[in-house]
Amino acid sequence: MTNVERACLLAGLFPKELPGVLQDIRDRATYLREHEDNIRKEWDNGLITAEFWFDLAKRVHGAVEKYDKKLLKSRRLFADQLFDGHNALFTIDCIAKYAKKGNGSARFRLAVDMLFEHHP
């Protein structure tokens, strides 16, 4: 399965979890924007540059703001906008952290783990 297919499945199985996921994405993107200078100084990810990560956050946040409630109504739009291409890197990071913090139902957290953290 592709990331888009996984996201479509997750959204179809857990539509009530999506508002919390979208708010968490907004919150994480806002945090990055508000603390950009400090994050850049401390950035130590050798695989992804800070510039690339900030760009992904901006693009994903832009899609969340642009489509807003439409993302809650269409699992396909949710998946296509947030999990296609490189956008998936930021969105998966957000959703994995959201689930690891104990947000969402136990089944939702298990699905996130199975679909996005333990795939080939």
CYANA upper distance limits for C-alpha pairs under 8 A (distance plus 0.5 A):
  1 MET  CA      5 GLU  CA      6.29
  1 MET  CA      6 ARG  CA      6.80
  2 THR  CA      6 ARG  CA      6.70
  3 ASN  CA      7 ALA  CA      6.56
  3 ASN  CA     79 ALA  CA      8.47
  3 ASN  CA     83 PHE  CA      6.32
  3 ASN  CA     84 ASP  CA      7.37
  3 ASN  CA     88 ALA  CA      7.43
  3 ASN  CA    116 PHE  CA      8.35
  4 VAL  CA      8 CYS  CA      6.58
  4 VAL  CA     79 ALA  CA      5.51
  4 VAL  CA     80 ASP  CA      6.50
  4 VAL  CA     83 PHE  CA      5.70
  4 VAL  CA     84 ASP  CA      6.29
  5 GLU  CA      9 LEU  CA      6.70
  5 GLU  CA     79 ALA  CA      7.76
  6 ARG  CA     10 LEU  CA      6.68
  6 ARG  CA    115 LEU  CA      6.66
  6 ARG  CA    116 PHE  CA      8.21
  7 ALA  CA     11 ALA  CA      6.52
  7 ALA  CA     75 ARG  CA      8.39
  7 ALA  CA     78 PHE  CA      8.11
  7 ALA  CA     79 ALA  CA      5.58
  7 ALA  CA     83 PHE  CA      7.24
  8 CYS  CA     12 GLY  CA      6.58
  8 CYS  CA     75 ARG  CA      5.87
  8 CYS  CA     76 ARG  CA      6.25
  8 CYS  CA     78 PHE  CA      7.74
  8 CYS  CA     79 ALA  CA      5.71
  9 LEU  CA     13 LEU  CA      6.65
 10 LEU  CA     14 PHE  CA      6.42
 10 LEU  CA     15 PRO  CA      8.44
 10 LEU  CA    111 ALA  CA      7.68
 10 LEU  CA    112 VAL  CA      8.11
 11 ALA  CA     15 PRO  CA      5.70
 11 ALA  CA     18 LEU  CA      7.43
 11 ALA  CA     75 ARG  CA      5.87
 11 ALA  CA     78 PHE  CA      8.08
 11 ALA  CA     79 ALA  CA      8.33
 12 GLY  CA     75 ARG  CA      6.66
 14 PHE  CA     18 LEU  CA      7.65
 14 PHE  CA    108 PHE  CA      7.24
 15 PRO  CA     72 LEU  CA      7.60
 17 GLU  CA     21 VAL  CA      6.95
 17 GLU  CA    104 GLY  CA      6.66
 17 GLU  CA    108 PHE  CA      8.21
 18 LEU  CA     22 LEU  CA      6.55
 18 LEU  CA     72 LEU  CA      6.91
 19 PRO  CA     23 GLN  CA      6.67
 19 PRO  CA     72 LEU  CA      7.55
 20 GLY  CA     24 ASP  CA      6.61
 20 GLY  CA    104 GLY  CA      8.38
 21 VAL  CA     25 ILE  CA      6.78
 21 VAL  CA     95 ILE  CA      6.98
 21 VAL  CA     98 TYR  CA      7.59
 22 LEU  CA     26 ARG  CA      6.78
 22 LEU  CA     64 VAL  CA      7.46
 23 GLN  CA     27 ASP  CA      6.61
 24 ASP  CA     28 ARG  CA      6.58
 24 ASP  CA     94 CYS  CA      7.69
 24 ASP  CA     95 ILE  CA      8.48
 24 ASP  CA     98 TYR  CA      7.41
 25 ILE  CA     29 ALA  CA      6.60
 25 ILE  CA     61 HIS  CA      7.41
 25 ILE  CA     91 THR  CA      7.74
 25 ILE  CA     94 CYS  CA      6.57
 25 ILE  CA     95 ILE  CA      8.28
 26 ARG  CA     30 THR  CA      6.56
 26 ARG  CA     61 HIS  CA      6.52
 26 ARG  CA     64 VAL  CA      8.03
 27 ASP  CA     31 TYR  CA      6.58
 28 ARG  CA     32 LEU  CA      6.74
 28 ARG  CA     94 CYS  CA      7.84
 29 ALA  CA     33 ARG  CA      6.76
 29 ALA  CA     57 ALA  CA      5.95
 29 ALA  CA     58 LYS  CA      7.36
 29 ALA  CA     61 HIS  CA      6.77
 30 THR  CA     34 GLU  CA      6.57
 31 TYR  CA     35 HIS  CA      6.51
 32 LEU  CA     36 GLU  CA      5.91
 32 LEU  CA     39 ILE  CA      7.95
 32 LEU  CA     54 PHE  CA      7.74
 32 LEU  CA     57 ALA  CA      8.33
 33 ARG  CA     54 PHE  CA      8.31
 35 HIS  CA     39 ILE  CA      6.62
 36 GLU  CA     40 ARG  CA      6.51
 37 ASP  CA     41 LYS  CA      6.86
 38 ASN  CA     42 GLU  CA      6.87
 39 ILE  CA     43 TRP  CA      6.31
 40 ARG  CA     50 ALA  CA      6.62
 43 TRP  CA     50 ALA  CA      6.95
 45 ASN  CA     49 THR  CA      7.32
 45 ASN  CA     50 ALA  CA      8.41
 48 ILE  CA     52 PHE  CA      7.04
 48 ILE  CA     53 TRP  CA      7.33
 49 THR  CA     53 TRP  CA      6.88
 50 ALA  CA     54 PHE  CA      6.58
 51 GLU  CA     55 ASP  CA      6.64
 52 PHE  CA     56 LEU  CA      6.71
 53 TRP  CA     57 ALA  CA      6.71
 53 TRP  CA     90 PHE  CA      7.82
 54 PHE  CA     58 LYS  CA      6.64
 55 ASP  CA     59 ARG  CA      6.66
 56 LEU  CA     60 VAL  CA      6.57
 56 LEU  CA     86 HIS  CA      7.77
 56 LEU  CA     87 ASN  CA      6.33
 56 LEU  CA     89 LEU  CA      8.36
 56 LEU  CA     90 PHE  CA      6.66
 57 ALA  CA     61 HIS  CA      6.41
 57 ALA  CA     90 PHE  CA      6.79
 58 LYS  CA     62 GLY  CA      6.43
 59 ARG  CA     63 ALA  CA      6.81
 59 ARG  CA     87 ASN  CA      7.77
 60 VAL  CA     64 VAL  CA      6.78
 60 VAL  CA     81 GLN  CA      8.16
 60 VAL  CA     82 LEU  CA      6.56
 60 VAL  CA     87 ASN  CA      6.72
 60 VAL  CA     90 PHE  CA      7.97
 60 VAL  CA     91 THR  CA      7.70
 61 HIS  CA     65 GLU  CA      6.67
 62 GLY  CA     66 LYS  CA      6.43
 63 ALA  CA     67 TYR  CA      6.46
 63 ALA  CA     68 ASP  CA      8.24
 63 ALA  CA     81 GLN  CA      6.88
 63 ALA  CA     82 LEU  CA      7.71
 64 VAL  CA     68 ASP  CA      5.71
 64 VAL  CA     71 LEU  CA      8.02
 64 VAL  CA     82 LEU  CA      8.44
 67 TYR  CA     71 LEU  CA      6.46
 68 ASP  CA     72 LEU  CA      8.03
 69 LYS  CA     73 LYS  CA      7.16
 70 LYS  CA     74 SER  CA      6.64
 70 LYS  CA     77 LEU  CA      8.00
 70 LYS  CA     78 PHE  CA      8.50
 71 LEU  CA     75 ARG  CA      7.15
 71 LEU  CA     77 LEU  CA      6.29
 71 LEU  CA     78 PHE  CA      5.15
 72 LEU  CA     78 PHE  CA      7.60
 74 SER  CA     78 PHE  CA      6.74
 75 ARG  CA     79 ALA  CA      6.59
 76 ARG  CA     80 ASP  CA      6.44
 77 LEU  CA     81 GLN  CA      6.38
 78 PHE  CA     82 LEU  CA      6.52
 78 PHE  CA     83 PHE  CA      8.30
 79 ALA  CA     83 PHE  CA      5.72
 79 ALA  CA     84 ASP  CA      7.54
 80 ASP  CA     84 ASP  CA      5.90
 81 GLN  CA     87 ASN  CA      8.39
 82 LEU  CA     87 ASN  CA      6.32
 82 LEU  CA     88 ALA  CA      6.60
 82 LEU  CA     91 THR  CA      6.72
 83 PHE  CA     87 ASN  CA      6.12
 83 PHE  CA     88 ALA  CA      4.49
 83 PHE  CA     89 LEU  CA      8.28
 83 PHE  CA     91 THR  CA      7.06
 83 PHE  CA     92 ILE  CA      8.13
 84 ASP  CA     88 ALA  CA      6.20
 86 HIS  CA     90 PHE  CA      8.17
 87 ASN  CA     91 THR  CA      6.82
 88 ALA  CA     92 ILE  CA      6.12
 89 LEU  CA     93 ASP  CA      6.71
 90 PHE  CA     94 CYS  CA      6.71
 91 THR  CA     95 ILE  CA      6.59
 92 ILE  CA     96 ALA  CA      6.37
 92 ILE  CA    116 PHE  CA      7.26
 93 ASP  CA     97 LYS  CA      6.67
 94 CYS  CA     98 TYR  CA      6.52
 95 ILE  CA     99 ALA  CA      6.66
 95 ILE  CA    112 VAL  CA      7.92
 96 ALA  CA    100 LYS  CA      6.57
 96 ALA  CA    112 VAL  CA      7.04
 96 ALA  CA    113 ASP  CA      7.69
 96 ALA  CA    116 PHE  CA      7.97
 96 ALA  CA    117 GLU  CA      7.97
 97 LYS  CA    101 LYS  CA      6.67
 98 TYR  CA    102 GLY  CA      7.58
 98 TYR  CA    103 ASN  CA      6.33
 99 ALA  CA    103 ASN  CA      5.60
 99 ALA  CA    104 GLY  CA      7.07
 99 ALA  CA    108 PHE  CA      8.20
 99 ALA  CA    109 ARG  CA      5.59
 99 ALA  CA    112 VAL  CA      7.51
100 LYS  CA    109 ARG  CA      7.78
102 GLY  CA    109 ARG  CA      7.94
103 ASN  CA    109 ARG  CA      8.01
104 GLY  CA    108 PHE  CA      6.45
104 GLY  CA    109 ARG  CA      6.95
105 SER  CA    109 ARG  CA      6.80
106 ALA  CA    110 LEU  CA      6.70
107 ARG  CA    111 ALA  CA      6.59
108 PHE  CA    112 VAL  CA      6.68
109 ARG  CA    113 ASP  CA      6.72
110 LEU  CA    114 MET  CA      6.63
111 ALA  CA    115 LEU  CA      6.31
112 VAL  CA    116 PHE  CA      6.12
112 VAL  CA    117 GLU  CA      7.57
113 ASP  CA    117 GLU  CA      5.43
113 ASP  CA    118 HIS  CA      6.87
114 MET  CA    118 HIS  CA      5.85
114 MET  CA    119 HIS  CA      7.45
115 LEU  CA    119 HIS  CA      6.82
